[in-house]
Amino acid sequence: MKIIKIKKILKKKGKEPICCLTAYSKSVAEIIDKYCDIILVGDSLGMALYGMKTTREVKIDTMILHAKAVKKISKRSLVVFDMPYKTYSNKKLAYKNAHKVIKLTNCDAVKLEGGKKIINIVKHLVKKGIPVMGHIGLLPQTAKKYKIKGKSSVQKKQILEDALSLANSGVFAIVIECVLESLAKKITNQVSVPTIGIGASKYCDGQILVTDDILGMSNLHPKFVKQYSNIRKIIEKSVKNYHKDVKLKRFPTAKHAYKF
């Protein structure tokens, strides 16, 4: 089934935009599975759910718990597990952790951040039968500041080389984060696998955003995010009304009580 799903993603390159979102829970996954080609169980859950300052604090066992819930309910989408910081520092460690993830969660693939520096690790995982999604440009696990990448000629060359190296190493898709539009377009045209943009323009083969951001659950408002709802306001209004009903003894009423 994993192979079939990945082949479907590969066939979409240049033909049909690939829709991707993050999910960390059963309830969210159940909804977005109807519409998304790929669901990423992202390490962004560290900040979205646990109030962590960076994704570097996220532990693999925490991710596994969330991935189990997401994968169990997802029937249609390809589910990708975001490998946490320092869980793939070398080939041996990467395989040990990725194998554990696939075995315990049944996710379809793993995602690793980095380019040429991790090529041997990517090749090793692919050779061992573990599907890999790449991630280049801005790398949240190691970036000190959130900056646009690809402004200098040196950066452009490096990121393009990272993309080509990953594509030639067997990844089935590459996330491109926060790079200049022209560079994202160039990469997409030159690599053989689909590119998934986040802050990387319409020229990528697909798009991914953090679900909490598009729903207005997050206090973060990056330029590349389009907010489709403001769930925070809806929740606050509901809680405020509940609070009022309880204080005024308007809840619970007779219809909310059990009687003989």
C-alpha positions as CSV (number, residue, x, y, z in Angstrom):
1,M,0.0,0.0,0.0
2,K,2.9,2.4,0.8
3,I,4.4,1.8,-2.6
4,I,1.1,2.5,-4.4
5,K,0.5,5.7,-2.4
6,I,4.0,7.0,-3.1
7,K,3.7,6.2,-6.8
8,K,0.5,8.2,-6.9
9,I,2.3,11.2,-5.4
10,L,5.1,10.9,-7.9
11,K,2.7,10.9,-10.8
12,K,1.2,14.2,-9.7
13,K,4.4,16.1,-10.5
14,G,3.7,18.8,-13.0
15,K,0.1,17.5,-13.5
16,E,-1.9,18.1,-10.4
17,P,-1.1,20.2,-7.3
18,I,-0.4,18.2,-4.2
19,C,-2.3,19.2,-1.1
20,C,-0.6,18.7,2.3
21,L,-1.3,19.7,5.9
22,T,-0.1,18.7,9.4
23,A,-2.1,16.6,11.9
24,Y,-1.4,15.6,15.4
25,S,-4.7,14.1,16.5
26,K,-7.4,11.7,15.4
27,S,-10.1,14.4,15.2
28,V,-8.0,16.6,12.8
29,A,-6.7,13.7,10.8
30,E,-10.2,12.4,10.2
31,I,-11.2,15.7,8.6
32,I,-8.1,16.5,6.5
33,D,-7.8,12.9,5.3
34,K,-10.8,13.6,3.0
35,Y,-8.9,16.3,1.2
36,C,-5.2,16.0,1.5
37,D,-2.8,13.9,-0.5
38,I,-0.2,14.0,2.3
39,I,-0.6,14.4,6.0
40,L,2.5,15.3,7.9
41,V,2.8,14.4,11.6
42,G,5.0,17.4,12.1
43,D,7.4,18.1,14.9
44,S,5.7,21.5,14.9
45,L,3.4,19.9,17.4
46,G,6.1,20.8,20.0
47,M,5.1,24.5,19.7
48,A,1.5,24.0,18.6
49,L,0.5,21.6,21.4
50,Y,3.2,21.7,24.1
51,G,4.3,25.3,24.2
52,M,7.9,24.5,23.3
53,K,10.0,27.3,21.9
54,T,11.5,25.2,19.1
55,T,11.1,21.9,17.4
56,R,14.4,20.8,18.9
57,E,12.7,19.9,22.2
58,V,10.4,17.3,20.6
59,K,11.1,13.7,21.6
60,I,10.5,10.7,19.3
61,D,8.2,8.8,21.7
62,T,5.9,11.8,21.9
63,M,5.8,12.0,18.1
64,I,5.0,8.2,17.9
65,L,2.0,8.6,20.2
66,H,0.5,11.3,17.9
67,A,1.4,9.5,14.7
68,K,-0.4,6.3,15.9
69,A,-3.6,8.3,16.3
70,V,-3.2,10.0,13.0
71,K,-2.3,6.9,10.9
72,K,-5.0,4.8,12.5
73,I,-7.8,7.1,11.2
74,S,-6.2,8.1,7.9
75,K,-7.5,6.0,5.0
76,R,-6.8,8.1,1.9
77,S,-3.7,10.3,2.6
78,L,0.0,9.3,2.6
79,V,1.1,9.8,6.3
80,V,4.6,11.1,6.8
81,F,6.4,11.1,10.1
82,D,8.7,14.1,10.8
83,M,11.9,12.7,12.4
84,P,12.8,14.8,15.4
85,Y,16.0,16.6,16.0
86,K,19.1,14.4,16.5
87,T,17.2,11.1,15.8
88,Y,19.0,10.7,12.4
89,S,22.5,11.9,13.2
90,N,24.2,8.9,11.5
91,K,23.1,6.0,9.4
92,K,22.8,3.5,12.2
93,L,20.8,5.8,14.5
94,A,18.6,6.9,11.6
95,Y,17.7,3.4,10.6
96,K,17.1,2.3,14.2
97,N,14.7,5.2,14.8
98,A,13.0,5.2,11.4
99,H,12.4,1.4,11.6
100,K,11.0,1.8,15.1
101,V,8.7,4.6,13.8
102,I,7.4,2.6,10.9
103,K,6.9,-0.5,13.0
104,L,5.0,1.2,15.8
105,T,3.0,3.7,13.8
106,N,2.6,2.1,10.4
107,C,3.3,5.5,8.8
108,D,4.0,5.5,5.1
109,A,7.3,7.5,5.1
110,V,9.6,9.6,7.2
111,K,10.9,13.2,6.6
112,L,14.4,14.4,7.3
113,E,15.8,17.9,7.2
114,G,19.0,18.6,5.2
115,G,20.6,18.3,1.9
116,K,24.1,17.0,0.9
117,K,25.2,16.6,4.5
118,I,22.7,13.8,5.0
119,I,22.8,12.2,1.6
120,N,24.4,9.0,2.9
121,I,21.8,8.7,5.6
122,V,19.0,9.1,3.1
123,K,20.5,6.6,0.7
124,H,20.9,4.1,3.6
125,L,17.2,4.4,4.6
126,V,15.9,4.1,1.1
127,K,18.1,1.1,0.5
128,K,16.6,-0.5,3.6
129,G,13.1,0.1,2.2
130,I,12.1,3.2,4.2
131,P,10.5,5.9,2.0
132,V,12.0,9.3,2.7
133,M,10.7,12.8,2.1
134,G,13.4,15.5,2.0
135,H,13.4,19.1,3.4
136,I,15.6,21.9,2.2
137,G,15.8,25.7,2.5
138,L,15.0,26.9,5.9
139,L,15.5,24.0,8.4
140,P,13.6,24.7,11.6
141,Q,15.5,22.0,13.6
142,T,18.8,23.8,13.1
143,A,18.0,27.4,12.1
144,K,18.8,30.1,14.7
145,K,16.6,32.7,13.1
146,Y,13.6,32.5,10.7
147,K,15.1,34.0,7.6
148,I,14.3,33.7,3.9
149,K,16.9,31.5,2.2
150,G,18.4,31.8,-1.3
151,K,19.2,35.5,-1.3
152,S,22.9,35.1,-2.0
153,S,24.4,33.3,-5.0
154,V,26.2,31.0,-2.6
155,Q,22.9,30.0,-0.8
156,K,21.1,29.6,-4.1
157,K,23.8,27.2,-5.4
158,Q,23.9,25.3,-2.2
159,I,20.1,24.8,-1.9
160,L,19.8,23.8,-5.6
161,E,22.6,21.3,-5.1
162,D,20.9,20.0,-2.0
163,A,17.7,19.4,-4.0
164,L,19.4,17.6,-6.8
165,S,21.4,15.4,-4.4
166,L,18.2,14.4,-2.5
167,A,16.3,13.7,-5.7
168,N,19.2,11.5,-6.9
169,S,19.3,9.7,-3.6
170,G,15.8,8.3,-3.8
171,V,13.5,10.7,-1.9
172,F,10.0,10.7,-3.3
173,A,9.3,14.4,-2.6
174,I,11.1,17.4,-1.2
175,V,9.7,20.1,1.1
176,I,11.1,23.5,0.2
177,E,10.7,26.0,3.1
178,C,10.9,29.8,3.0
179,V,13.0,30.4,-0.1
180,L,12.8,33.0,-2.9
181,E,10.1,32.4,-5.5
182,S,12.6,32.2,-8.4
183,L,14.7,29.6,-6.6
184,A,11.7,27.4,-5.8
185,K,10.7,27.6,-9.5
186,K,14.2,26.6,-10.6
187,I,14.4,23.7,-8.2
188,T,10.9,22.4,-9.2
189,N,11.9,22.5,-12.8
190,Q,15.1,20.7,-12.3
191,V,14.3,17.9,-9.9
192,S,12.5,14.7,-11.0
193,V,10.4,14.4,-7.8
194,P,7.5,16.6,-6.5
195,T,8.4,19.7,-4.5
196,I,6.2,20.7,-1.6
197,G,6.3,24.4,-0.8
198,I,5.9,26.2,2.5
199,G,6.6,29.9,2.0
200,A,8.2,28.9,-1.4
201,S,5.7,30.2,-4.0
202,K,3.0,28.7,-6.3
203,Y,5.7,27.2,-8.5
204,C,6.1,24.2,-6.3
205,D,4.3,21.0,-7.2
206,G,2.4,21.1,-3.9
207,Q,1.8,23.1,-0.8
208,I,1.9,22.4,3.0
209,L,1.0,24.5,6.0
210,V,0.5,23.9,9.7
211,T,-3.2,23.2,10.2
212,D,-3.3,25.2,13.4
213,D,-2.0,28.2,11.4
214,I,-4.7,28.1,8.7
215,L,-7.4,27.7,11.4
216,G,-6.2,30.6,13.5
217,M,-5.3,28.5,16.5
218,S,-1.8,29.8,16.5
219,N,-0.5,33.2,17.5
220,L,2.1,33.1,14.7
221,H,1.3,34.9,11.5
222,P,4.1,34.2,8.9
223,K,3.6,36.0,5.6
224,F,3.2,32.8,3.7
225,V,0.2,31.6,5.8
226,K,-3.3,32.2,4.6
227,Q,-5.7,32.0,7.6
228,Y,-9.0,30.4,6.6
229,S,-10.7,30.5,10.0
230,N,-10.4,32.0,13.5
231,I,-11.0,29.1,15.7
232,R,-9.6,30.9,18.7
233,K,-12.4,33.4,18.6
234,I,-15.0,30.7,18.2
235,I,-13.6,28.7,21.1
236,E,-13.4,31.8,23.3
237,K,-17.0,32.8,22.6
238,S,-18.2,29.3,23.4
239,V,-16.2,29.1,26.7
240,K,-17.4,32.6,27.6
241,N,-21.0,31.6,27.1
242,Y,-20.5,28.4,29.1
243,H,-18.9,30.3,31.9
244,K,-21.9,32.7,32.0
245,D,-24.4,29.9,32.0
246,V,-22.7,28.1,34.9
247,K,-22.4,31.3,37.0
248,L,-26.0,32.2,36.4
249,K,-27.2,28.6,36.9
250,R,-28.6,28.4,33.4
251,F,-26.6,25.2,32.8
252,P,-27.3,22.3,33.3
253,T,-31.1,22.5,32.7
254,A,-33.6,19.7,33.1
255,K,-32.9,18.3,29.6
256,H,-29.2,17.8,30.6
257,A,-30.1,15.7,33.8
258,Y,-30.8,12.0,34.3
259,K,-34.0,11.2,36.1
260,F,-35.9,8.0,36.9
